[in-house]
Amino acid sequence: MAVDVTFRSDVTVELVRGSASDADVVFAARVSTVGEQSMEDVAADATGSKGLINYLMRERHGSPFEHNSMTFFVQAPIFVWREHMRHRMASYNEESARYRELDPVFYVPSRDRNVNQVGKTGSYEFLPGDESQYDLIEKRMQESCSQSYAAYQELLQAGIAREVARMVLPVSIFSSAYVTVNARSLMNFLSLRRKVEGSHFPSYPQREIEMVAERYEEEWAKLMPLTHAAFVANGRVSP
């Protein structure tokens, strides 16, 4: 039975729950100097504490940035998840191909994705390809993914366990997960997985995980604008 295979060149990142504000940083920091009086700052307007937040960021006093939580729903290809989970900076719950049949959704790079690696390891850059290269990428990846998913379906229909049948699938297939993280851990992730002018320590992430990082940063900046501004102003170095 033929199956319609979907090819995507994007990722999904949605904030599903956020308990995070600049005030969280302020009350957590002030407990060290005023004790129980810091409770007065729990719901206070943090605007007047911009200097304190910037000081904490600049001097890398990191623990006040941990008293918050953000949960994201993320759909990305498995090769992105392999890089993401190396950070060990979040709590994850991912869909399991042992328990459910994976949907036929695969990642294929868009034509604005640089695909030519120039230079040596540790000192290289990626440049755009030509039309024939992008044609080849699309053709071969779409063929390979379609054939792999057909083989996956054949194994399942033969009664073979999902955890065995999934072995024929490529790492370009999409998987979804909930990711829960605090601002300090997220800053660590962003410092490494975004290439941004003005970063004190330049980073050169793979484009696909940078796409996830960009969406995280957009949502976090809305929740904690003063903290985000201090992160940027201080060279995007995690405290």
C-alpha positions in Angstrom: 0.0 0.0 0.0 1.5 3.3 -1.1 1.9 5.9 1.6 2.1 9.7 1.1 5.5 10.8 2.4 5.9 14.4 3.6 9.1 16.4 3.3 9.8 19.4 5.5 12.6 22.0 5.6 11.5 23.5 8.9 11.1 22.6 12.6 8.3 23.1 15.1 9.0 24.8 18.4 6.0 25.9 20.5 6.1 27.2 24.1 3.4 25.2 25.8 4.0 26.4 29.4 6.1 29.2 30.8 6.7 30.1 34.4 9.5 32.6 33.8 9.9 36.3 34.4 12.7 38.8 35.1 11.2 39.1 38.6 12.2 35.5 39.2 15.8 36.5 38.9 15.4 39.5 41.2 13.8 37.7 44.2 16.2 34.8 43.9 19.2 37.1 44.0 18.0 39.3 46.8 17.4 36.5 49.3 21.2 36.4 49.8 21.2 40.0 51.2 17.7 40.5 52.7 16.5 37.0 53.5 12.7 36.7 54.0 12.2 40.3 52.8 13.0 39.1 49.3 9.4 37.7 49.3 8.3 41.2 48.6 10.0 41.0 45.2 8.3 37.8 44.0 5.6 39.5 42.0 7.2 43.0 41.8 7.9 44.9 38.5 11.5 44.0 37.6 12.0 47.1 35.4 13.9 48.9 38.1 16.2 46.0 38.7 17.7 46.1 35.2 21.1 47.0 36.7 21.0 44.1 39.1 20.2 41.6 36.4 23.0 43.0 34.2 25.4 42.8 37.2 24.5 39.1 37.8 25.0 38.3 34.1 28.3 40.2 33.8 29.8 38.7 37.0 28.4 35.3 36.1 26.4 34.8 39.2 24.3 32.0 37.6 22.0 30.5 40.2 19.4 33.3 40.3 18.7 32.5 36.6 17.6 29.0 37.5 14.3 29.7 39.4 12.0 29.6 36.4 10.7 27.0 33.9 9.8 26.8 30.3 8.3 23.8 28.5 8.5 23.6 24.7 6.9 21.1 22.3 9.5 20.4 19.5 9.3 18.5 16.3 12.7 18.0 14.6 14.6 15.4 12.7 16.4 12.7 14.8 19.8 14.0 13.9 18.9 17.3 15.6 17.8 15.4 18.7 21.1 13.7 18.9 22.9 17.0 19.1 20.3 18.6 21.4 20.4 15.8 24.0 24.2 16.0 24.3 23.7 19.2 26.3 22.1 17.4 29.2 20.6 20.8 30.1 16.9 19.9 30.0 14.2 17.4 30.9 13.0 15.4 27.9 10.0 13.2 27.0 10.2 12.0 23.4 7.8 10.0 21.4 8.8 6.3 21.2 9.1 4.3 18.0 8.9 1.2 20.2 5.3 2.1 21.1 3.9 4.0 18.1 4.3 3.9 14.4 6.2 6.9 13.2 4.6 9.2 10.7 6.2 9.5 7.2 7.6 13.0 7.7 11.3 13.6 6.7 13.6 16.5 6.6 15.1 17.7 3.4 17.2 20.9 3.4 15.8 24.0 1.7 17.6 25.6 -1.2 18.7 28.5 1.0 20.7 26.1 3.2 24.5 26.2 2.6 25.7 22.8 1.6 29.3 23.1 0.5 31.9 22.8 3.2 35.1 24.7 2.5 38.3 24.6 4.7 39.7 22.2 7.3 38.1 20.8 10.4 38.0 23.5 13.0 38.4 26.2 10.4 35.8 26.0 7.7 32.7 27.6 6.4 29.6 26.5 4.5 28.7 28.1 1.2 25.7 27.8 -1.1 25.4 25.1 -3.6 24.5 25.3 -7.2 21.1 24.3 -8.7 22.4 20.8 -9.8 23.6 20.1 -6.2 20.2 21.1 -4.7 18.4 19.0 -7.4 20.6 16.0 -6.4 20.0 16.5 -2.7 16.2 16.6 -3.1 16.1 13.7 -5.5 18.3 11.3 -3.6 17.0 12.2 -0.1 13.4 11.9 -1.2 14.0 8.6 -2.9 15.9 7.2 0.0 13.4 8.3 2.6 10.4 7.0 0.6 12.2 3.6 0.1 13.1 3.4 3.8 9.5 4.1 4.9 8.2 1.5 2.4 10.5 -1.0 4.0 9.4 0.0 7.5 5.8 -0.5 6.5 6.6 -3.9 5.0 8.2 -5.1 8.2 5.3 -3.9 10.3 2.8 -5.6 8.1 4.8 -8.8 8.4 4.2 -8.7 12.2 7.7 -7.5 13.1 8.0 -5.5 16.3 8.1 -1.7 16.0 11.4 -1.6 17.8 12.9 -3.8 15.2 11.2 -2.3 12.1 12.3 1.2 13.0 15.9 0.2 12.4 15.5 0.8 8.6 14.5 4.5 9.1 17.1 7.3 8.5 17.9 10.0 11.0 16.1 12.5 8.8 12.8 11.3 10.1 11.0 13.6 12.4 10.5 12.9 16.1 8.7 15.1 18.7 9.4 15.7 22.4 8.6 18.0 25.3 11.6 19.9 26.5 11.6 21.6 29.9 14.4 24.0 30.7 15.3 27.0 32.9 16.9 30.3 31.7 20.4 29.5 32.8 20.5 26.2 31.0 18.8 27.7 28.0 21.5 30.4 27.8 24.2 27.7 27.8 22.4 26.1 24.9 22.0 29.3 23.0 25.6 30.3 23.4 26.7 27.2 21.6 23.9 26.6 19.1 23.5 30.1 17.6 25.9 32.0 15.4 25.4 35.6 16.3 27.5 38.7 15.7 28.8 40.1 19.0 29.2 36.7 20.8 32.2 36.7 23.0 32.8 33.1 22.1 31.9 32.5 18.4 30.0 29.3 17.7 29.4 27.4 14.4 26.3 25.2 14.9 24.7 23.0 12.3 22.0 25.0 10.7 19.2 22.7 11.7 19.8 22.8 15.4 20.3 26.6 15.1 16.7 26.7 13.7 15.5 25.2 17.0 17.7 27.6 19.0 16.3 30.6 17.2 12.7 29.7 18.1 13.7 29.1 21.8 15.3 32.5 22.0 12.3 34.2 20.4 10.0 32.8 23.1 12.4 33.3 26.0 13.0 36.9 25.1 9.3 37.6 25.3 9.1 36.1 28.8 12.3 37.6 30.2 13.2 40.6 28.2 15.6 42.2 30.7 17.4 38.9 31.2 17.7 38.4 27.5 19.0 41.9 26.9 21.7 41.4 29.6 22.7 38.1 28.0 23.1 39.8 24.6 24.9 42.9 26.1 27.4 40.7 27.8 28.5 38.7 24.8 26.0 35.9 25.0 28.0 34.1 27.7 26.0 31.8 29.9 26.4 32.8 33.6 
